[in-house]
Amino acid sequence: MSIVNISEVIESQTLNRKVVSLLLLSFLIMLCDGYDLQTISFASPSIVADWGIEKSAFGFVFTAGALGIMVGGFLFGSLADRIGRRPSFIIGTLLFSVMTLSTVLATTVTHLAVFRFIAGLGIGGVTPICFALNVEYVPKRFRATVVAVVMIGYMIGTGIGGILAAWLVPQHGWHVLFYIGGLAPLALMPLLVFALPESIKYLLLSNEHSKSVPLLVNALCPAAGATSDTRFVLDDTEDQAKLGSWKEIILSLFKGRLRRVTPVLWISFIASNMTVFLLAFWIPLITVSTGRSASLAAIGLTLYSLGGAFGGLLASRIVDMRGVAAVALIPLIASAVIIATGALEFSDAGFLTMMGVIGFFVFGGHLALMSVTGMFYPNSNRASGAGWALSVGKLGAIFGPALAGFVIASHPPLIDLFLIAAAPLPIVALGFFMLGRLGGAQAVATRAEDGGQANVEKPVLVHGSAS
């Protein structure tokens, strides 16, 4: 009987069709996910004008959507560790597709809030699963970068909505944005069903690899020559068993050194989300309130998102090359740029430029944080670890926009809103520094079970007789 070490197959693989197709599918779904998340912001100025309501009423809608995203991360992250990454990913995508499409039926703010909450369950649910699935298919040295590439799809999705809003809403109304947001991911469902692979490591841990694992291993490394009689193993530094109950999964997030890592990640995400979502949700309405057009506001939010795509890719590559602490300066720069934007006067062109610069640094730090989250946790609870971190972080996504809505109702000077947006970012910088001091994501994950020193990895692709 031959023995094949899955960890070595993944670490030594060359560019192959399986990983490229996974990356492409993940990119496209996250593009739809980002679009559906941000659509309500692009539609909000038109809905306010159409329904004759106060713009502050959208604080309720934004909060409901963020709450749904938070609950979705908890629910789907744990579900993916129990029933698999693939089925959970498909269910989450179907949910946010259908509910985004259903938003066209809304006639009141309450309707909007309900639809956004339920859609948020899927929007928030697929993100940690996407992280876990991609991290488990690529070599360690590219993990942060690959997650960042996937999240560029997310950022482009949030940006595309602004272009479509400026182009289509004046002629067709705000409903068209939700038709696009619902139908696009539904069109991708056949590809997900037939082409999305399950995590090899999950299949191995759950003892469900009689047929699938040999096929997946050979797709990654044809030289492995895996068959149904092959024995598959993981490195000693990786989990060898699947966690069972929900309680066991949750408690595992605080075992060993993770008892320090998990709280730092959660606090960092809360702070980062306060800034990211406050700006993302309120930039269109704030821009219009300064006398600029809704189309310019939509373009500004698009540049905010697209600037973030480049910033996130750069920051994540720095993480792969230099470690987590190397990006601690990025949130501090973002804070200074936000304050400068609120304090100074800009032409329309200058304002749009600053939106791109803000996005570059704000999302650069945020996507770097996202890209390392799945790397801190071992195989058995990776989706749960990412899901809980992202979901707890949504407390910031709820509190930030709600606080802005409360402040806007009192008609403050514009600089006050930008100061509120900038305030949480030094906490994010401190979080990066502390995570870097903990020794790096991979080291923490491999010591998570007992808090001890990671074992030296064994040779990882072996053919021979099993004893």
C-alpha positions as CSV (number, residue, x, y, z in Angstrom):
1,M,0.0,0.0,0.0
2,S,1.4,3.4,-0.9
3,I,1.4,6.3,1.5
4,V,0.7,9.9,0.3
5,N,1.1,12.9,2.5
6,I,-1.6,15.4,1.6
7,S,0.4,18.3,3.2
8,E,3.4,17.7,0.8
9,V,1.1,17.3,-2.2
10,I,-0.3,20.8,-1.5
11,E,3.1,22.4,-0.6
12,S,4.9,21.0,-3.6
13,Q,2.2,21.4,-6.3
14,T,2.8,23.4,-9.4
15,L,0.2,25.6,-11.1
16,N,-2.7,23.3,-12.0
17,R,-6.2,23.4,-13.4
18,K,-7.9,22.4,-10.1
19,V,-6.5,25.3,-8.0
20,V,-6.9,27.8,-10.8
21,S,-10.6,26.8,-11.2
22,L,-11.1,27.0,-7.5
23,L,-9.5,30.5,-7.4
24,L,-11.6,31.6,-10.3
25,L,-14.9,30.3,-8.9
26,S,-14.1,31.9,-5.5
27,F,-13.2,35.2,-7.2
28,L,-16.5,35.3,-9.1
29,I,-18.6,34.4,-6.1
30,M,-16.9,36.9,-3.9
31,L,-17.4,39.5,-6.7
32,C,-21.1,38.8,-6.4
33,D,-20.9,38.8,-2.6
34,G,-19.3,42.2,-2.5
35,Y,-21.7,43.6,-5.0
36,D,-24.7,42.4,-3.1
37,L,-23.3,43.7,0.2
38,Q,-22.8,47.2,-1.2
39,T,-25.8,47.4,-3.5
40,I,-28.0,48.9,-0.7
41,S,-25.5,51.8,-0.3
42,F,-25.6,52.6,-4.0
43,A,-29.4,52.4,-4.1
44,S,-30.0,54.4,-0.9
45,P,-29.9,57.9,-2.4
46,S,-32.5,56.9,-5.0
47,I,-34.7,55.1,-2.5
48,V,-34.6,58.1,-0.2
49,A,-35.7,60.4,-3.0
50,D,-38.3,57.8,-4.3
51,W,-39.9,57.2,-1.0
52,G,-39.5,60.7,0.5
53,I,-37.9,59.5,3.7
54,E,-35.1,60.9,5.9
55,K,-31.7,59.6,5.0
56,S,-31.1,58.8,8.7
57,A,-33.7,56.1,8.4
58,F,-31.2,54.0,6.5
59,G,-29.2,53.5,9.7
60,F,-31.8,50.8,10.5
61,V,-31.4,49.1,7.1
62,F,-27.6,49.2,7.2
63,T,-27.6,47.8,10.8
64,A,-30.0,44.9,9.8
65,G,-27.8,43.9,6.9
66,A,-24.6,44.0,9.1
67,L,-26.4,41.9,11.8
68,G,-27.3,39.3,9.2
69,I,-23.7,39.2,8.0
70,M,-22.6,38.7,11.6
71,V,-25.0,35.8,12.3
72,G,-24.2,34.3,8.9
73,G,-20.5,34.1,9.7
74,F,-21.2,32.3,13.0
75,L,-23.7,29.9,11.4
76,F,-22.0,29.0,8.2
77,G,-18.4,29.0,9.5
78,S,-19.4,26.3,12.1
79,L,-21.5,24.5,9.5
80,A,-18.6,24.2,7.1
81,D,-16.5,22.6,9.8
82,R,-19.3,20.0,10.4
83,I,-20.8,19.2,7.0
84,G,-18.1,20.4,4.6
85,R,-16.9,23.6,2.9
86,R,-18.5,22.7,-0.5
87,P,-22.2,22.2,0.5
88,S,-22.1,25.2,3.0
89,F,-20.6,27.4,0.3
90,I,-23.4,26.5,-2.2
91,I,-26.2,27.0,0.4
92,G,-24.8,30.4,1.4
93,T,-24.5,31.5,-2.2
94,L,-28.1,30.4,-3.0
95,L,-29.4,32.2,0.0
96,F,-27.9,35.6,-0.7
97,S,-28.8,35.3,-4.4
98,V,-32.5,34.7,-3.8
99,M,-32.8,37.3,-1.0
100,T,-31.0,40.0,-3.0
101,L,-33.4,39.4,-5.9
102,S,-36.3,39.5,-3.5
103,T,-35.4,43.0,-2.4
104,V,-37.1,44.4,-5.5
105,L,-40.4,43.6,-3.7
106,A,-39.6,46.0,-0.8
107,T,-42.0,49.0,-0.3
108,T,-41.0,50.1,3.2
109,V,-37.9,50.6,5.2
110,T,-38.9,47.6,7.3
111,H,-39.2,45.4,4.2
112,L,-35.7,46.5,3.2
113,A,-34.3,45.7,6.6
114,V,-35.8,42.2,6.6
115,F,-34.5,41.4,3.1
116,R,-31.1,42.7,3.9
117,F,-30.9,40.7,7.2
118,I,-31.7,37.4,5.5
119,A,-29.4,38.2,2.5
120,G,-26.7,39.1,5.0
121,L,-26.8,35.5,6.4
122,G,-25.5,34.2,3.0
123,I,-23.2,37.2,2.3
124,G,-21.5,36.8,5.7
125,G,-21.6,33.0,5.5
126,V,-19.7,32.4,2.3
127,T,-16.7,34.6,3.1
128,P,-15.1,32.5,5.9
129,I,-15.8,29.3,3.9
130,C,-14.1,30.8,0.9
131,F,-11.0,31.7,3.0
132,A,-10.8,28.2,4.5
133,L,-11.2,26.4,1.2
134,N,-8.6,28.4,-0.6
135,V,-6.1,28.3,2.3
136,E,-6.4,24.5,2.4
137,Y,-5.5,24.2,-1.3
138,V,-2.4,26.4,-1.6
139,P,1.2,26.3,-0.2
140,K,1.7,28.2,3.0
141,R,4.0,30.8,1.4
142,F,1.1,32.0,-0.8
143,R,-1.9,31.8,1.5
144,A,-2.3,35.5,2.4
145,T,-1.7,36.5,-1.2
146,V,-4.3,34.0,-2.5
147,V,-6.9,35.1,0.0
148,A,-6.2,38.7,-1.1
149,V,-6.7,37.8,-4.8
150,V,-10.0,36.2,-3.9
151,M,-11.0,39.3,-1.9
152,I,-10.1,41.5,-4.9
153,G,-13.1,40.0,-6.5
154,Y,-15.1,41.1,-3.4
155,M,-13.7,44.6,-3.7
156,I,-14.3,44.8,-7.5
157,G,-17.9,43.7,-6.7
158,T,-18.4,46.5,-4.3
159,G,-17.0,49.0,-6.8
160,I,-19.0,47.7,-9.9
161,G,-22.2,48.7,-8.1
162,G,-21.2,52.4,-8.2
163,I,-20.6,52.3,-12.0
164,L,-23.9,50.5,-12.6
165,A,-25.7,52.9,-10.3
166,A,-24.4,55.9,-12.1
167,W,-25.2,54.4,-15.5
168,L,-28.5,52.5,-15.0
169,V,-30.4,54.0,-12.0
170,P,-31.2,57.3,-13.6
171,Q,-33.0,55.5,-16.5
172,H,-34.3,52.3,-14.8
173,G,-34.6,53.0,-11.1
174,W,-32.9,51.4,-8.1
175,H,-34.6,48.1,-8.6
176,V,-32.2,47.2,-11.5
177,L,-29.3,47.0,-9.1
178,F,-31.0,44.2,-7.1
179,Y,-32.0,42.3,-10.2
180,I,-28.4,42.2,-11.3
181,G,-27.3,41.3,-7.7
182,G,-29.6,38.3,-7.5
183,L,-29.4,36.9,-11.0
184,A,-25.6,37.0,-11.5
185,P,-24.8,34.5,-8.7
186,L,-27.8,32.3,-9.6
187,A,-26.2,32.0,-13.1
188,L,-23.0,30.7,-11.5
189,M,-24.8,28.0,-9.4
190,P,-24.3,25.3,-12.1
191,L,-20.6,25.9,-12.0
192,L,-20.5,25.7,-8.3
193,V,-22.4,22.5,-8.2
194,F,-20.3,20.7,-10.8
195,A,-16.9,22.3,-10.5
196,L,-16.4,23.4,-6.8
197,P,-14.1,20.9,-5.0
198,E,-14.4,19.9,-1.4
199,S,-11.3,20.5,0.8
200,I,-9.0,17.5,0.6
201,K,-8.0,18.0,4.2
202,Y,-11.7,18.1,5.3
203,L,-12.4,14.9,3.4
204,L,-9.4,13.2,5.1
205,L,-10.4,14.4,8.6
206,S,-14.0,13.3,8.1
207,N,-13.1,9.9,6.7
208,E,-15.0,10.6,3.5
209,H,-12.3,10.1,1.0
210,S,-12.9,6.7,-0.6
211,K,-13.3,8.1,-4.1
212,S,-12.8,11.9,-4.0
213,V,-9.3,12.2,-2.4
214,P,-7.4,10.1,-4.9
215,L,-8.9,12.1,-7.8
216,L,-8.2,15.5,-6.1
217,V,-4.6,14.4,-5.2
218,N,-3.8,13.4,-8.7
219,A,-5.3,16.6,-10.1
220,L,-2.8,18.5,-7.9
221,C,0.1,16.2,-8.4
222,P,-0.2,13.5,-11.2
223,A,3.1,12.0,-10.0
224,A,1.5,11.0,-6.7
225,G,-0.3,8.1,-8.5
226,A,-3.0,7.9,-5.8
227,T,-5.5,5.0,-6.0
228,S,-8.4,3.8,-3.9
229,D,-5.8,1.6,-2.0
230,T,-3.6,4.6,-1.1
231,R,-3.2,5.6,2.5
232,F,-3.5,9.3,3.0
233,V,-1.9,11.2,5.9
234,L,-1.2,14.7,7.1
235,D,1.9,16.2,8.7
236,D,2.2,15.7,12.4
237,T,1.9,19.5,12.7
238,E,-1.7,19.4,11.3
239,D,-4.9,18.1,12.9
240,Q,-5.6,14.5,12.4
241,A,-9.2,14.5,13.6
242,K,-12.5,16.3,12.8
243,L,-14.1,18.2,15.7
244,G,-17.6,17.0,16.5
245,S,-20.1,19.2,18.4
246,W,-20.7,22.9,18.1
247,K,-19.5,23.4,21.6
248,E,-16.2,21.6,20.9
249,I,-15.6,23.7,17.8
250,I,-16.2,27.0,19.7
251,L,-14.0,25.9,22.7
252,S,-11.2,25.0,20.4
253,L,-10.9,28.7,19.4
254,F,-9.4,29.4,22.8
255,K,-7.1,26.4,23.2
256,G,-3.4,26.8,23.7
257,R,-2.0,30.0,22.2
258,L,-5.3,30.7,20.4
259,R,-6.6,31.9,23.8
260,R,-4.5,35.1,23.1
261,V,-4.8,35.1,19.3
262,T,-8.6,34.9,19.1
263,P,-9.4,37.9,21.3
264,V,-6.8,40.1,19.5
265,L,-8.3,39.1,16.1
266,W,-11.8,39.8,17.3
267,I,-11.0,43.3,18.7
268,S,-9.0,44.2,15.5
269,F,-11.9,43.2,13.3
270,I,-14.4,45.2,15.4
271,A,-12.2,48.3,15.1
272,S,-11.5,47.8,11.4
273,N,-15.1,47.1,10.5
274,M,-16.2,50.3,12.3
275,T,-14.2,52.3,9.8
276,V,-14.8,50.2,6.7
277,F,-18.6,50.0,7.0
278,L,-19.1,53.5,8.2
279,L,-17.4,54.9,5.1
280,A,-18.9,52.3,2.8
281,F,-22.5,52.8,3.9
282,W,-22.5,56.6,4.4
283,I,-20.1,57.9,1.7
284,P,-22.9,58.2,-0.9
285,L,-25.3,60.1,1.4
286,I,-22.6,62.2,2.9
287,T,-21.3,63.2,-0.6
288,V,-24.8,64.1,-1.8
289,S,-25.4,66.2,1.4
290,T,-22.3,68.3,0.4
291,G,-24.1,69.3,-2.9
292,R,-22.3,66.8,-5.1
293,S,-24.4,64.6,-7.4
294,A,-25.5,61.0,-6.6
295,S,-23.5,59.8,-9.7
296,L,-20.3,61.4,-8.3
297,A,-21.0,59.8,-4.9
298,A,-21.4,56.4,-6.6
299,I,-18.1,56.9,-8.5
300,G,-16.4,57.9,-5.2
301,L,-17.5,54.8,-3.5
302,T,-16.3,52.7,-6.5
303,L,-12.9,54.3,-6.3
304,Y,-12.9,53.7,-2.5
305,S,-13.5,50.0,-3.2
306,L,-11.1,49.6,-6.2
307,G,-8.3,51.5,-4.3
308,G,-8.8,48.9,-1.6
309,A,-8.3,46.0,-4.0
310,F,-4.8,47.2,-4.8
311,G,-4.0,48.1,-1.2
312,G,-5.2,44.7,0.0
313,L,-3.1,42.8,-2.6
314,L,0.0,44.8,-1.6
315,A,-0.5,44.4,2.1
316,S,-1.2,40.7,1.9
317,R,1.9,40.1,-0.2
318,I,3.9,41.9,2.5
319,V,2.4,39.6,5.1
320,D,3.5,36.5,3.1
321,M,7.0,38.0,2.7
322,R,7.6,39.9,6.0
323,G,5.0,38.7,8.5
324,V,1.9,40.3,10.1
325,A,3.6,43.0,12.1
326,A,5.1,44.5,8.9
327,V,1.6,46.0,7.9
328,A,1.0,47.7,11.3
329,L,1.8,51.1,9.8
330,I,-1.0,50.9,7.1
331,P,-4.0,51.6,9.4
332,L,-2.1,54.5,10.9
333,I,-1.6,56.0,7.5
334,A,-5.3,55.4,6.7
335,S,-6.4,57.3,9.8
336,A,-4.3,60.3,8.9
337,V,-5.6,60.3,5.3
338,I,-9.3,60.1,6.5
339,I,-8.8,63.1,8.8
340,A,-7.1,65.1,6.1
341,T,-10.0,64.4,3.6
342,G,-12.6,65.7,6.1
343,A,-10.6,68.7,7.2
344,L,-9.5,70.1,3.7
345,E,-11.5,71.4,0.8
346,F,-11.2,69.4,-2.5
347,S,-12.5,69.8,-6.0
348,D,-14.7,67.0,-7.4
349,A,-11.6,65.4,-9.0
350,G,-9.6,65.9,-5.8
351,F,-12.4,64.3,-3.7
352,L,-12.5,61.3,-6.0
353,T,-8.8,60.9,-5.8
354,M,-8.9,61.0,-2.0
355,M,-11.6,58.3,-2.0
356,G,-9.2,56.0,-3.9
357,V,-6.4,56.8,-1.5
358,I,-8.6,56.2,1.6
359,G,-9.7,52.9,0.1
360,F,-6.1,51.9,-0.6
361,F,-5.0,52.2,3.0
362,V,-8.3,51.4,4.8
363,F,-9.0,48.3,2.8
364,G,-5.3,47.5,2.6
365,G,-5.2,46.9,6.3
366,H,-8.6,45.3,6.4
367,L,-7.9,42.8,3.7
368,A,-4.5,42.0,5.3
369,L,-6.4,41.2,8.5
370,M,-8.8,39.0,6.5
371,S,-6.0,37.2,4.7
372,V,-4.2,36.0,7.8
373,T,-7.3,35.0,9.8
374,G,-7.7,31.5,8.3
375,M,-3.9,30.9,8.7
376,F,-4.1,31.2,12.5
377,Y,-6.4,28.2,12.9
378,P,-5.7,24.5,12.3
379,N,-7.7,22.4,9.8
380,S,-10.4,21.2,12.2
381,N,-11.7,24.6,13.1
382,R,-10.3,26.9,10.3
383,A,-13.8,27.9,8.9
384,S,-15.1,28.4,12.4
385,G,-12.1,30.5,13.4
386,A,-12.5,32.7,10.3
387,G,-16.2,32.8,10.6
388,W,-16.3,33.8,14.2
389,A,-13.6,36.4,13.8
390,L,-15.4,38.0,10.8
391,S,-18.8,37.8,12.6
392,V,-17.7,39.2,15.9
393,G,-16.0,41.9,13.9
394,K,-19.4,42.8,12.4
395,L,-20.2,44.3,15.8
396,G,-18.1,47.2,14.5
397,A,-20.0,47.1,11.2
398,I,-23.2,47.5,13.2
399,F,-22.0,50.1,15.7
400,G,-20.0,52.2,13.2
401,P,-22.9,53.0,10.7
402,A,-25.4,53.3,13.5
403,L,-23.2,55.8,15.4
404,A,-22.8,57.8,12.1
405,G,-26.6,57.8,11.6
406,F,-27.1,59.1,15.2
407,V,-24.5,61.8,14.7
408,I,-25.8,62.8,11.2
409,A,-29.3,63.3,12.7
410,S,-27.8,66.3,14.7
411,H,-26.3,67.8,11.5
412,P,-22.7,68.1,12.7
413,P,-19.7,69.6,10.9
414,L,-18.4,67.2,8.2
415,I,-15.1,66.8,9.9
416,D,-16.8,65.1,12.9
417,L,-17.8,62.2,10.8
418,F,-14.3,61.7,9.4
419,L,-12.9,61.9,12.9
420,I,-15.2,59.1,14.0
421,A,-14.2,57.0,11.0
422,A,-10.5,57.5,11.7
423,A,-10.6,56.8,15.4
424,P,-10.7,53.0,15.5
425,L,-7.7,52.5,13.1
426,P,-4.9,52.8,15.7
427,I,-6.4,49.8,17.5
428,V,-6.1,47.8,14.2
429,A,-2.4,48.8,14.0
430,L,-1.9,47.7,17.6
431,G,-3.6,44.4,16.7
432,F,-1.2,43.7,13.8
433,F,1.8,44.4,16.1
434,M,0.5,42.0,18.8
435,L,-0.3,39.3,16.3
436,G,3.2,39.6,14.9
437,R,4.7,39.3,18.4
438,L,2.8,36.0,18.9
439,G,5.1,34.4,16.4
440,G,3.2,34.4,13.1
441,A,0.0,32.8,11.9
442,Q,1.3,29.4,10.9
443,A,3.3,28.9,14.1
444,V,0.2,29.6,16.2
445,A,-1.9,27.2,14.2
446,T,0.5,24.3,14.5
447,R,0.8,24.8,18.2
448,A,-2.9,25.4,18.8
449,E,-3.8,22.0,20.1
450,D,-1.4,21.8,23.1
451,G,0.3,25.2,23.3
452,G,3.7,23.5,22.8
453,Q,6.4,23.9,20.2
454,A,5.5,22.9,16.6
455,N,7.1,19.7,15.4
456,V,9.6,19.7,12.6
457,E,7.8,18.7,9.5
458,K,8.5,15.3,8.1
459,P,9.2,14.5,4.5
460,V,5.8,14.9,3.0
461,L,5.3,12.8,-0.1
462,V,6.2,9.2,0.4
463,H,5.5,6.1,-1.6
464,G,6.2,2.8,0.0
465,S,4.8,0.0,2.1
466,A,2.6,0.9,5.1
467,S,3.7,-0.9,8.2
